[in-house]
Amino acid sequence: FTEAGTHLAADPKIRTGLDHLVELGVTHVQLLPVQDFSNQENQSEYNWGYVTSVFNSPEGWYASNPLDESRVREFKALVKALHERGLGVILDVVYNHTSHSAPFNQLLPRYYYRLTPDGSYANGSGCGNDFRTESPMGRKYIVETLKHWVAEYGVDGFRFDLMGLIDRETMKEVERELRQLNPAIVLYGEPWSAGWSPLKGKPTDKAGIRGLHIGAFNDNFRDAVKGSPDGEEGGFIQNGSRRDAVKRGLEGSWRDWAPTPAQTINYLTCHDNLVLYDKLKRSKPHASEEELRDMMRLGYLLLFTAQGVPFLDGGEEFARTKGGNHNSYNAPDEVNEIDWSRKEPYHDLFSYVRDLIVIRKTHPAFRIRAKEQIAAWLKFHDTADSNTILFTIDARQVPGETWKQICVVVNAADSSSVDLALPPGPWHVALDQHGALIGERVVEDAIRVRYKSGLILYQP
């Protein structure tokens, strides 16, 4: 992971690994669980690691030698290498349940687990047990182990698996303690559970994050853009449906649930479920490769122009595929690995995503801080075609913004281009379906938007 200077053997210009992450322009890397999980560390059987056993130790299966201190030394080297390239490190942590062996019973039998009225383990996680986060020592254990990863390894944030099974008071204390160590710590999680649990206290769900500085995954936006995670039905980028839900997501979902835009983690797919390329193939089985690229570009345009925090699954920027596997937690490398050779034939898709990231990082109007400002500055304009969206941002009051007005237009139709009327004045086209434009063209009054594509325009 720490190796620099890697590239495709057949083409040195196609960077891979760490150099690819820097070239893409992301700010942080979220790792699947690296806290020691239940497995045979000297065997090759693959597992994502969502069955944590020892929360203060790095996982030895990833180390060069699981029998000595290599796991500690090498994980510190990984964090250091990412930091030296300007990337933050976020750990995916699993505190909602433990491995099936219920290892905390060795400390005090049954105290650390939630129980149902009949005395059996609660199973809101779907993994056999629920950790009793609301217990005084359970809460203390979570807080202390998280502080250990920040102080000892220098990690920059945490993503909480099934955060809806962690009580709000625990997460409130987590935030308070970790921000004393690192005021810029990044905290977010899944604002749901896998089932019912007798949690004592308020869960850290979409309602529970109100008043905290903790983010939550925005499944409303995800499903609006491309349909349900694994089903055959589509969303806006496939068939123009769910347009109103997409609009609410572009506003940062404050009309739906998000307390502030900084708390909504916008995404199309993550490690769970179908990757975007496979989802599009399932929902549009007769689509050509070019049509799949068009839909992916349209999805990324919506993702990176939406208010909130964009989240990208690694490798999807060049059409990663897992062969249709929607639950690859125990599938081998042939399914889960990032196939770097795809970056060459899909380099146009990669460069499009990279251009979007540059535009987003350069222009704070896509990162407005308060929902009241979004309500005042972001405006949707009526369009006659239900497959289209046109919105503007009055960016004159956005601190650090060099564009005065921004206009984003999209057309989800399968094969029909459309002419959309623009607000008054000349508009510079900053990005079209091919990516950022070097020789910017200027349009006025109206613009033709190609099917399954969109544009970013601005007034200087």
N, C-alpha and C positions, 0 to 999 in steps of 0.2 A: 504493500500500500504506500510505502514511503518512497519508492523508487522514482526518481525523476528522469526525464529524457527518453521516455519510452514512446514507441510509435509502431505503426504497422510495418511488418518486415518488408512488404512490397512497396510501401510508399512512406518515406520518412516525413512527409508533410502532414500525415494524419496522426495527430497526437493521441495518446491513450493514457489511461491511469490518472495519476496526479496532475500531469501536465494538461490533460483534457479538462479536468475540473477547473483549473485556473483559466484556461482558454474559454470555457463556457461562461464564466463570470459569476458563478454562484457565490454566496457569502458564507454558507455553513454546509457541513456534511452531517447528516443524521445516520448513525450506524445502527444496524440491527443489534439485539442484545449482546453485550460483551461481559456482563456480570456472569460469574460462573454458573453454568446451568447443568441440569441433569443429563449426563451422557457418558459414554466411554471415550475418554480423551485420547486414547491411543488407537482408536478405530476410525474408519473413514465414513461411517454412516452420517449422512448430512441431516442437520436440523437447524431451524432458524434460531432456536434458543429461548423460546418463551416459557421455559420451565425453570426459573431461577432457583438455585439451591444455596449458594453462598454469595451474598450481596456485596461483600467488600473485596472480593478477589476477581481479577480478570479471568476470562475463560481460557483454560489451558489448551483446548483443542485448536485454537488459532495461533498458539505459540510454537516456536521451532522445537522446544523441548518442554513437554507438559510436566516433567518431574523436577524441574528446578525453578529458579526465579525468572526465567525467560519471559513468562507472561507479563510480569510487572515491567521489566526493562523494555520489552518490545512495544507494549502498549504506550508507554511514555514516549517512546521514539515516534510512534504514529502521531500522537497529539502534537509533538514538537514539529514534525515535518509539515503537518497541515497548518500550524500556526505560522511557520516560516514562510508559507506561501499565501498568507493572508486569509486563511479559511478557519472558521470556528468549528468546533467539534460538539455535536449533540448526541447524547446517548439515549437510546430507546430503553426505558427501564420498566420492569414488570413487577409492580408492588401489589397488584390486585389479587394475585394468587401465587402459590409456590409450586414446586414439583410435586408429583403425586405422592411421594414419600412423606409429605408434610414434615419437613425437617425441623420446624420450630417446636414440634412436640418434644424434642430433646431438651429444650430449655424449660418449658412448662407445658405439660400435656393439655391440649385443646384451648389454652388461653389465647393463642395468637390466631385462631381461626373462628370465623362466624359459624354458628350452629343453627339449624332449624329447630322448631319446637320438639321434634322427635329425637333430637340429639345427633343427627347426621350432619355432615359438612354441608354448608350452603354452597351452591354452585352457580352463582350469577356470572362467573367467568366462563362456564362451560368447560373448565379444565379440572374439575374434581374438588376444588376447595376455593374459598374466598378468605383472603388475609383480613384480619380484624384491625383495620387501620385506625379505628376510633379508640382502641384500647390504649391506655397511657404508655405502656412499654412498646406496643406495636408502632405507635406514632413516633416515639422517640427513636426507635430503630430506623425508620424510614428517613427521618430528618438527619440523623447522625451519619448514615451511610451515604446519603447524597452529599453532605458536606465533605465527606472523605474524598469523593471523586473530584470535587472542585479543588480542595486544598492540596491533595496529593498528586493528582494527575492533570489538573489545569483544564478540565473540560468546561465548555462554555454554555451548556444548557442540557435540558432533559425533555424527552417526549414520553408521556405517561400512557402506557398501555391500559385500555379500559379504565380511563380516569373516572368514569361515572361510578366505579366501585370503590373509589377513595373518598372518604368524607371530606367535606369542605374545610373543616377546622384543621385537619392535617395539612391540606394543601396551602392553607393560609399561613401556617407555621413554616412550611417548606419555603414559601416565597420570602417570608420575613428573614429567616435565617440565611438563606442563600444569597439574598441581595446584600447582606452585610459583608459577605465574602467577595461578591462580584455584582456591583449594581446593574451591570448590563446582562445578567444571566437570562437565558432564553428558556421559557417554560410554556409548554403546551401539551395537549393530549387528546385522547379520544373521549368525547363528552357523552359516552353511553356505556352500557354493560351488555353482556351477552344473554342475560336473563335476570330473573328476580333474585334479590338478595336481601336478607334482613338487616340491612345497613342501619345502624343507630346514628342518626345525624343526617345532615343535608348532603346529598351527593354532589360531586364536582362535575355537574353536567352543564348544559348550555345556560341554564338559569343560575347554577351555582358559581359560575365564574364572574358573575356581576360583583363589582366592588374589588375584584382582584386584578392583578396584572398577569394573567395566565390566559393563554390562547386555547382554541379548540378547533378541531377539524370541521370544515364547512361542507357537510354532506349534502346540504340543500343545493349549493352551487354545483357540486360534482354531478349530482343526478340531473340537474336542469341542463347542463351542458351536453352530457353524453349518455343519459339514461342510467338505469340501475347498474350496479357494479358488474353483475354477471349475466343478466338477462338478455333476451333478444331485442327488446324494445329500445328505441333510441331516444335521443334528446335533441337539443337545438341544432347541433352541428350535423346530425344525420338527416333530420327531416323538418327543421324549423319549429318544432314543438317547444312548449314550456318557455316561450319567449319572456313572459312576465317574470317568471322565476329567475331567468338569466339576468334580467334587468335589476332585480333586487340584489343579486349577487354582485353585479358590477358596482353597485352602490356600497358594497361592504356588508350586505345582509343586515343592516341595522333595522330595517323594517320587519325582518323575520325574527332574529334572535340576538345578534351580536351587540354587546354593550358599546364597544368601540371598534373601529376598523382594525386596529392593531391586534385584536383578539380573535379575528377570523383567519384561520389557516385555509386558504383556497387551494384546491387541488383537483386533479382529474382522476388520478389513480395513485396508489401507494403500493407497498409490498403485498398487501392483501388483494384478493380478487384478480380479475383479468387486467393485464396491462392494456394501455389505451389501444395499441395496434390490434391486439387480439379481440378486444371489445368491439372495435369497429368492424372487424371481419365477421364477428358473430351477428351483429345487428344489421350489417349491410353485406351479406355474403357474396353478392354479385358485383361488388365495387371493384374497379381496377386499382392497381397500385397507385396510379396518379390520383385517383379519387380518394384513396385512403390518405395520401399525403395532404391533399387539400383539406380534408376534414381535421386532420391533426393540426395543421397550421391554423385553421380557424379556431380550434379549441385553445391553442396556445395564445393566440391573439386575445381571446376573451380572458384567459387566465392572467396574463401579464398586464392587462389594462384595467383589471378589477381592483377596487380599493380593498386593502387588506394585505395579507402576507402570502405570496405565492410559494407553493411547495411542488417540487418536481421529482418524480420517481427516476432514479438513476438509470440512464441508458435509453429512456423514452425519447430523448431529444434526437435520437437517430433510429426511431422506430423499433425499440426493443420488442422481442417476442418471446413468449414462453410456450409457444406451440399450443395455445388454448388452455393451458393448465391454470385454473382459477384458484387453486389452493396448494401452492408448491412448497409448503413449509418443510416437507421431508423429501422433496424431489431432488435428484442429483444435480451436479454442476451443469450437465447438458441442458437442463431446463432453466436453472436459476442464474447461471453465469451471464455476465454482460459480454455479448459477442462483439468485440471491437471491430471486427471486419465489416459490420453493418454500417459503420460510420462513413465509409467511403461511398457506397452507392446512395446513402441517405444524407450525404453531406449538405445538400441544399436545405434539408429539414433542420439539421444541426445549426447551420449558419443563420437560419431564420429565427430559431429560438435564441441564439446568442445575440442577434441584433435586438430582439425584444428586451432581453435583459439589460443591454446597454442603454436603451431608451428609457426603461423604467428606472434604472439607477441614476440616470442623468437628470430626470425630470420629476421632482417631488410632487407634482400635481397628481401623479398616480399613487401617491402615498400620503394622502391627506389624513391628518391626525384625529379629527373629531367628526362625529356623525352630523353635528349641526353645520359644520362647514361643508360637508358633502351635500347635505340637503340644500344649502344655499348656492353652491357653485356648480354642481353637476346637474345637467338638465337633459332629459330625453326629448327628442323631437318626433312628432308624428310622422310615420311613413305609411304609405298606402299598402305596401306589400308586407304581409305577415311574416315573411322570411327574413325581414331586415330589421336592423337596430341602428339608430343614429343617436349618439349623445355627444354633448359638448361639456367642457370644463372651463369655467372662467378662472384662469390661473393667475390673474393679476395680483391677487392678495396672498398667493402661496409663497412663503419664504423660500428664497433661493431659486425660484423658477424663472427661466429665461424665455419661455413661451407665454404670450399673453392669453391666447385662446387655443384650446385643443379640441379636435373633432375626431371621433372614432366611428367608422361606419362598417357594418358587416352585412353579408348577404349569404344566407344558408341554403338558398335554392339549389337544386341539383344541376340544372343546366341553363337557367335563364339569368343573364346579366340584367341589371336594373339601374336606371338613372335616378339618383337621389338629389333633391334640392338641398343646397348648403346654406347655412346662415350667411348674412351679408359679409362682403369683403373678399379679398383674395386669400386663398389658402395654399400653403406649401405642403406637398405630399412628402412625408418623412418615411413612410413604409408602405409597401404594397404587398401583393401575394408572394413576391420574390424576396422580400427583405428590405432592409434600409436602403434608401436611394442616395447615391453619391451626388449625382447631378439632379437636384430636386426640381420637380416641375411645379408650376403654379396653376391652380384652377380657380374658377369663380362661377358662382350661381348654382352649378350642378356638377356631379361627377358620376361616371359610370363605374359601377361596382361589379366585378366579375362574380359569377356564381361560385359558391363555396370559398369565399375569400373576404378580406376586409382591408381597410386602410387606416393609417394614422395621419392626420393632417394638423397643421398648426398655423397660427398667425404670430409673427415675431413681434 
